[in-house]
């Protein structure tokens, strides 16, 4: 099993899937933070400065 896990094409797909999951999670967190407040309730971020 360990030899199979270290094959180049398996390593490629393992890395590809891992990066896809990480980037998808980051994207979902950013979308969540962007939509945390609704359009009417939110204030423009630079109005407080």
N, C-alpha and C positions, 0 to 999 in steps of 0.2 A: 504493500500500500504506500509506503514512504517513497519508493522509487517512482511509482505512478504519479504521486503528488508533485514530484520535482521535474517532471517532463516539461519541456519548453512550451508546448501548446497548452498544457494544463495550467502552467504558471501564468501564461498570457490571459486565459479566460478567467482565472481566479482573480488576477489583478484588475481586469476589466470590470468584472461584476462588483468587486469591492469598491472601486472608484465610482462606479455608477451609483451604488447605494449611498456612499458618502456624499457625493454631489447632489443627489436627489434629496437627502435629508437636509443639507444646507439650504437648498432652494426652497423646500417646504417651510423651514424655519423663517427664512426671509419673507416669504409670502405671508406667513402667519403674523410676523411682526409688522408688516406693512398694513395688513388689514385688521390690526388689533382694535383700532377705533373705527367706527363707521364714518362714512363720508360727512355726515352732518355734525357729528360730535367731536371730530378731531379739530385741532388747531394747527395752523401752519407752524412748522418748527422754528422758523426764524423770526416769528412775531415777538418772541420773548426776549430777544437781544436788544 
